[in-house]
Amino acid sequence: MNRSVLILGASSDIARAIARKFGSEGWSLLLAGRDVELLSRDAADFRLRYKVDVEAFGFDAVAFESHARFWDSLPGKPEGVICVFGYLGGQKVSERNWDEAKKAIDTNFTGAVSILNIAANDFEERKSGFIIGISSVAGDRGRMSNYIYGSAKAGFTAYLSGLRARLSKSEVKVMTVKPGFVATRMTEGMSTPALLTATPQQVAADVMRAYKRGKPVVYTRWFWKYIMLIIVHIPERVFRKLKL
Ligand SMILES: NC(=O)c1ccc[n+]([C@@H]2O[C@H](COP(=O)([O-])OP(=O)(O)OC[C@H]3O[C@@H](n4cnc5c(N)ncnc54)[C@H](OP(=O)(O)O)[C@@H]3O)[C@@H](O)[C@H]2O)c1
């Protein structure tokens, strides 16, 4: 059986590692993102490497009005969708510049809701399919250092949770992925603790393992589940003083 997966935000470092993982296991790949040139190069590479069908498509997460057309234009609907795009932005800038705050909210939340609503309705009608959303541990509790991004991810996490409950009746699986620190273009130049920082390849392996096990929510690396358990239980008065 030829299984295919659509990867949204496919030029991201995490997405490219996920694409390799799925490609290496025989999945056909639909790569969608803004940088179609890079995606076309990846498509040619993956086709040769994994002997699977790979196509590249233009997709902009914040061009909401184009999403229905984008979905309709896909040649054959994929069995699953992996939503990876995201924008970290700058917390300090976002506090004073609405355009920057809006970009983080639109990319991490509104854009994801816009395209996944369309995919979800299609999967629900077909009574099959899966959706994997890459959210973040930043959505588990708002921290002063990145709460604009974090709150958009919190919205995305809540959206995926509700969608999972709704689609469970239709045999459609929805999985939430919560990465901690990952060494990618997004975190370039940031000093993240080496022991707590995953590679995109580790994240991709965790995503595949959790997908196969049918998990609803997965932290990657696994220890973030316990770190976040502590973080969310710190009393508010103490949390305020931590300057996290
Ligand atoms: N790295 C981390 O520590 C970390 C931790 C937790 C969660 N995450 C999440 O993991 C996901 C992947 O991030 P990454 O670490 O792999 O970083 P990345 O390489 O910077 O990837 C971000 C991706 O989002 C895409 N994107 C941004 N705005 C878009 C738009 N309007 N339309 C379509 N695509 C858009 C970018 O596309 P372009 O190439 O066109 O710019 C890029 O492919 C993100 O959702 C991120 O929030 C990352």
The ligand as a MOL file (V3000), in Angstrom:
LIG
                    3D

  0  0  0     0  0            999 V3000
M  V30 BEGIN CTAB
M  V30 COUNTS 48 52 0 0 0
M  V30 BEGIN ATOM
M  V30 1 N 13.8040 24.4120 17.8080 0
M  V30 2 C 13.2290 24.3240 18.9830 0
M  V30 3 O 13.8900 24.4030 20.0550 0
M  V30 4 C 11.7490 24.0660 19.0830 0
M  V30 5 C 11.2050 23.7840 20.3450 0
M  V30 6 C 9.8420 23.5590 20.4600 0
M  V30 7 C 9.0310 23.5990 19.3330 0
M  V30 8 N 9.5870 23.9000 18.1160 0 CHG=1
M  V30 9 C 8.6760 23.9600 16.9660 0
M  V30 10 O 9.1260 23.0650 15.9790 0
M  V30 11 C 8.6490 23.5090 14.7040 0
M  V30 12 C 9.7930 23.4700 13.6990 0
M  V30 13 O 10.7730 24.4300 14.0590 0
M  V30 14 P 12.3330 24.2410 13.8370 0
M  V30 15 O 12.9720 24.1920 15.1560 0
M  V30 16 O 12.5690 23.1350 12.8750 0 CHG=-1
M  V30 17 O 12.7370 25.6480 13.2340 0
M  V30 18 P 12.9320 26.2000 11.7450 0
M  V30 19 O 13.9320 25.3520 11.0260 0
M  V30 20 O 13.1970 27.6480 11.9230 0
M  V30 21 O 11.5080 25.9730 11.0940 0
M  V30 22 C 10.4760 26.8890 11.0860 0
M  V30 23 C 9.6940 26.5900 9.8460 0
M  V30 24 O 8.4630 27.3040 9.8330 0
M  V30 25 C 8.2960 27.7630 8.5210 0
M  V30 26 N 7.4040 28.9090 8.4490 0
M  V30 27 C 7.4520 30.0650 9.1620 0
M  V30 28 N 6.4740 30.8840 8.7680 0
M  V30 29 C 5.7950 30.2310 7.7830 0
M  V30 30 C 4.6980 30.5590 6.9700 0
M  V30 31 N 4.0640 31.7410 7.0670 0
M  V30 32 N 4.2630 29.6560 6.0590 0
M  V30 33 C 4.8850 28.4620 5.9210 0
M  V30 34 N 5.9420 28.1030 6.6610 0
M  V30 35 C 6.3870 28.9760 7.5750 0
M  V30 36 C 9.6910 28.1510 8.0540 0
M  V30 37 O 9.6830 28.2620 6.6540 0
M  V30 38 P 10.7590 29.1510 5.8230 0
M  V30 39 O 11.8930 28.1860 5.5290 0
M  V30 40 O 10.0070 29.5620 4.6170 0
M  V30 41 O 11.1710 30.2930 6.7060 0
M  V30 42 C 10.4510 26.9530 8.5710 0
M  V30 43 O 10.3330 25.8750 7.6850 0
M  V30 44 C 8.0700 24.9080 14.9190 0
M  V30 45 O 6.6630 24.8140 15.0070 0
M  V30 46 C 8.6400 25.2980 16.2700 0
M  V30 47 O 7.8160 26.2440 16.9360 0
M  V30 48 C 10.9200 24.1170 17.9610 0
M  V30 END ATOM
M  V30 BEGIN BOND
M  V30 1 1 1 2
M  V30 2 2 2 3
M  V30 3 1 2 4
M  V30 4 1 4 5
M  V30 5 2 4 48
M  V30 6 2 5 6
M  V30 7 1 6 7
M  V30 8 2 7 8
M  V30 9 1 8 9
M  V30 10 1 8 48
M  V30 11 1 9 10
M  V30 12 1 9 46
M  V30 13 1 10 11
M  V30 14 1 11 12
M  V30 15 1 11 44
M  V30 16 1 12 13
M  V30 17 1 13 14
M  V30 18 2 14 15
M  V30 19 1 14 16
M  V30 20 1 14 17
M  V30 21 1 17 18
M  V30 22 2 18 19
M  V30 23 1 18 20
M  V30 24 1 18 21
M  V30 25 1 21 22
M  V30 26 1 22 23
M  V30 27 1 23 24
M  V30 28 1 23 42
M  V30 29 1 24 25
M  V30 30 1 25 26
M  V30 31 1 25 36
M  V30 32 1 26 27
M  V30 33 1 26 35
M  V30 34 2 27 28
M  V30 35 1 28 29
M  V30 36 1 29 30
M  V30 37 2 29 35
M  V30 38 1 30 31
M  V30 39 2 30 32
M  V30 40 1 32 33
M  V30 41 2 33 34
M  V30 42 1 34 35
M  V30 43 1 36 37
M  V30 44 1 36 42
M  V30 45 1 37 38
M  V30 46 2 38 39
M  V30 47 1 38 40
M  V30 48 1 38 41
M  V30 49 1 42 43
M  V30 50 1 44 45
M  V30 51 1 44 46
M  V30 52 1 46 47
M  V30 END BOND
M  V30 END CTAB
M  END
